[in-house]
Every structure is written in structure tokens, then in C-alpha cells.
Amino acid sequence: MNYNRLYKKAKNIIGDKTPLYKDCGKLCDGACCKGDEGTGMLLFPFEETTLKVTEKDGVRLAVCDGSCNRNERPLSCMIFPFFPYLTEKGRVRVIPDIRGYNVCPLVGNTDKVRLDRGFLMRVKKVGRLLAEDEECYRFLYETSREIDMLLDILEK
């Protein structure tokens, strides 16, 4: 599998779409772009980036200081705060990524804002594309189960 080609195709699907019809960074002063040495955006399997990469608990993260070439952002940045969630039956759904709750005001308030449906449809299309690859399928599945676990904890 040529992962550079795969992620380029995924990024082209997302294009310049964002979760809102306007710049959502104005809601939170671009909080998702202000990582530090211990925080960042999760990289998909074999995804390369021009950003600084750190490893935390065996997970590769791209770290950003708030300024990057937007065309070279990791896929996670482009789809944040949503995730192409893989159901137990292997279907792709787009959900707010609970892991971004403390960073993004959209995560707990998707019912109160007007989301760009075109963006959500593109994230779903990207999820389906990635699910065709064995490594990416495994990543989507494992990350989806992690999200399930976090949601279970929050519901208690």
C-alpha cells in the first residue's frame, strides 16, 4: 500500500471543508492548534508529516505550535473534532471525538451549532476509504473501541 497516496487522496476528499460553515477556530481561539510536547494530533498508520512528531505511550502524535502549512496538516487535524468511527459490524459513522472534549467546544455541543453536512459526508467517505486498508481498518476499529470505553466511563 502506498500510504502517501492514500492520505493524499483522503485529504483531497476533505479539501478545504471544515466542521462549520465558518472558521470554527474563532470559537476557541484555535485551541486545537496549540499543542505542546506532550499533546498533539494522532497520526494514522504510516502517516508522514512535516510537523514535529512525538511518541506517547506507543502512539505517534504530530505536535504543532499553532502555525503550520495547512496543506501539510495530518489527517486528524483536518477532520477534528470528528472521527470516522467504525461500528462493531464494520460500518463507518462520523461522530464527535470525545477525546477532544477539553479542547474543542463543538464536541459537547454538536446539537447547538449548525454543522457543515458536506464536511461530515466527506469524513465518512474518508473513513470508508481508509477502512479498505487492513492497517487503517485496524486503527479505526481500535480507536473506535477506545472512544467507546471513554464514553462508557463518562456515562457512569
C-alpha positions in Angstrom: 0.0 0.0 0.0 1.3 3.4 -0.9 0.2 5.4 2.2 1.4 8.7 0.9 -1.0 8.3 -2.0 -3.8 7.1 0.3 -3.6 10.1 2.7 -3.2 12.5 -0.2 -6.5 11.1 -1.6 -8.1 11.3 1.8 -7.0 14.9 2.3 -8.3 15.8 -1.2 -11.7 14.4 -0.2 -11.8 16.7 2.8 -10.4 19.6 0.8 -11.0 22.9 2.4 -14.2 21.8 4.2 -14.4 22.4 8.0 -17.0 21.4 10.6 -18.8 24.7 10.4 -19.7 27.0 7.5 -17.3 29.5 9.1 -13.9 29.4 10.8 -14.6 27.3 13.9 -11.2 28.4 15.3 -12.8 31.7 16.2 -14.9 30.0 18.8 -11.9 28.8 20.8 -9.0 30.9 19.6 -7.7 27.9 17.6 -7.2 25.7 20.7 -6.7 22.6 18.6 -3.6 24.1 17.0 -1.9 24.8 20.3 -0.2 21.6 21.3 2.9 21.1 23.5 5.5 18.4 23.8 3.0 16.0 25.4 -0.1 16.7 23.4 -0.8 16.7 19.7 -2.9 15.1 16.9 -2.8 11.3 16.5 -1.2 10.1 13.3 -2.9 7.5 11.2 -0.9 4.3 10.4 2.2 5.1 8.4 1.1 8.7 8.0 4.1 11.1 7.5 4.1 14.7 8.5 6.3 17.7 8.3 5.3 18.6 11.9 7.4 17.6 14.9 6.4 14.0 15.9 6.5 12.7 19.4 5.6 9.3 20.8 3.4 9.0 23.9 2.5 5.5 25.3 3.4 4.0 21.9 1.2 6.4 20.0 2.7 8.8 17.4 1.5 12.4 17.7 2.1 15.4 15.5 2.9 18.4 17.6 2.0 21.9 16.5 2.9 25.3 17.9 -0.1 27.0 16.3 1.4 27.7 12.9 1.8 25.2 10.1 1.3 24.8 6.4 -2.4 24.0 6.4 -1.9 21.9 3.3 0.5 19.6 5.1 -1.6 19.1 8.3 -2.1 15.5 9.4 -5.5 14.0 8.5 -6.5 14.1 12.2 -6.2 17.9 12.1 -8.3 18.1 9.0 -11.2 16.1 10.5 -11.0 17.3 14.1 -13.1 17.2 16.2 -14.8 14.3 14.4 -13.7 10.7 13.8 -14.7 8.1 11.3 -16.0 5.7 13.9 -16.1 2.0 12.9 -19.0 0.1 14.4 -18.7 -3.5 15.6 -20.2 -4.5 12.3 -17.6 -2.6 10.3 -19.8 0.3 9.2 -18.4 3.9 9.2 -20.2 6.6 11.2 -19.0 10.1 11.8 -19.1 11.0 15.5 -17.7 13.9 17.6 -14.4 12.6 19.0 -14.8 12.6 22.8 -11.1 12.7 23.2 -11.3 16.4 22.0 -13.8 17.4 24.7 -11.4 19.5 26.7 -10.1 21.2 23.6 -13.0 21.8 21.2 -16.3 23.4 22.2 -18.0 21.6 19.3 -17.6 18.1 20.9 -20.2 18.5 23.6 -22.4 20.9 21.6 -23.0 19.5 18.1 -26.7 19.7 18.7 -26.4 23.5 19.3 -24.5 24.5 16.2 -25.1 24.3 12.5 -22.5 21.7 11.3 -21.5 21.6 7.6 -23.2 18.4 6.4 -20.8 18.3 3.4 -17.9 18.1 5.8 -19.4 15.3 7.7 -20.2 13.4 4.5 -16.6 13.8 3.4 -15.3 12.5 6.7 -17.5 9.4 6.3 -16.1 9.0 2.7 -12.6 9.2 4.1 -13.4 6.6 6.8 -14.7 4.2 4.1 -11.6 4.8 2.0 -9.3 4.1 5.0 -11.3 1.0 6.1 -10.4 -0.6 2.8 -6.8 -0.9 4.0 -6.1 -3.6 6.6 -3.8 -1.4 8.8 -6.1 1.6 8.7 -9.1 -0.7 9.4 -7.4 -2.0 12.5 -6.6 1.6 13.6 -10.1 2.8 13.0 -11.5 -0.2 14.9 -9.2 0.1 17.9 -9.6 3.8 18.1 -13.4 3.4 17.9 -13.3 0.9 20.8 -11.2 3.4 22.8 -13.8 6.0 22.2 -16.5 3.5 23.3 -14.6 2.9 26.5 -14.3 6.7 27.2 -18.0 7.2 26.5 -18.8 4.3 28.9 -16.7 5.9 31.6 -18.4 9.3 31.1 -21.9 7.8 31.3 -21.2 6.3 34.7 
